[in-house]
Amino acid sequence: MMICTPYITLRNGKRLFAHEKGLEAFCFEVTPEQHKKYMEKKAKEEEKKKKQDESEEKEE
């Protein structure tokens, strides 16, 4: 499975944009298992953020 993104984040925390290198996007190959693991992690982070936002709204 190919994943393409307009930027990558370097180890030092800076973002490198594809257009800076004359590309439309950075593309790389991942296995379906890696993709599934990433999507599960992202969903978990979004759920955590949603709960945090709800608790902040209740405090106001």
matplotlib code that plots the C-alpha trace (Angstrom):
import matplotlib.pyplot as plt

x = [0.0, 1.4, 1.0, 1.5, 1.8, 2.6, 5.2, 7.3, 8.4, 12.1, 13.7, 14.6, 10.9, 11.0, 8.6, 10.0, 7.5, 7.5, 7.3, 10.6, 12.2, 10.3, 7.8, 4.0, 4.2, 6.4, 5.3, 6.3, 5.3, 3.6, 2.1, -1.6, -0.7, 1.3, -1.5, -4.1, -1.9, -1.4, -5.2, -6.0, -3.5, -4.9, -8.4, -7.4, -5.7, -8.8, -11.0, -8.8, -8.8, -12.6, -13.0, -10.5, -12.4, -15.7, -14.3, -13.0, -16.4, -18.1, -15.7, -16.7]
y = [0.0, 3.4, 6.3, 9.9, 13.0, 16.6, 16.8, 14.7, 15.5, 15.1, 13.8, 17.3, 18.3, 20.4, 19.7, 19.2, 20.0, 18.1, 21.3, 22.4, 19.4, 19.8, 17.0, 17.0, 14.5, 12.1, 8.5, 5.4, 1.8, 0.4, -3.1, -3.4, -4.3, -1.1, 1.0, -0.7, -0.1, 3.6, 4.1, 2.5, 4.7, 7.8, 6.9, 6.4, 9.8, 11.5, 9.8, 11.0, 14.6, 14.5, 13.4, 16.1, 18.8, 17.7, 17.8, 21.4, 22.5, 21.1, 23.1, 26.4]
z = [0.0, -0.9, 1.4, 0.1, 2.1, 1.3, 4.2, 6.5, 10.0, 10.6, 13.7, 14.9, 14.7, 11.5, 8.7, 5.2, 2.5, -0.8, -2.9, -1.3, -3.0, -6.3, -5.6, -5.2, -2.3, -0.4, -1.1, 0.8, 1.0, 4.1, 4.8, 5.5, 9.1, 9.6, 8.1, 10.4, 13.4, 12.5, 12.0, 15.3, 17.1, 15.4, 16.3, 19.9, 20.0, 18.5, 21.1, 23.9, 22.6, 22.2, 25.9, 27.0, 25.0, 26.5, 30.1, 29.4, 28.2, 31.3, 33.5, 31.8]

ax = plt.figure().add_subplot(projection="3d")
ax.plot(x, y, z, "-o")
ax.set_aspect("equal")
plt.show()
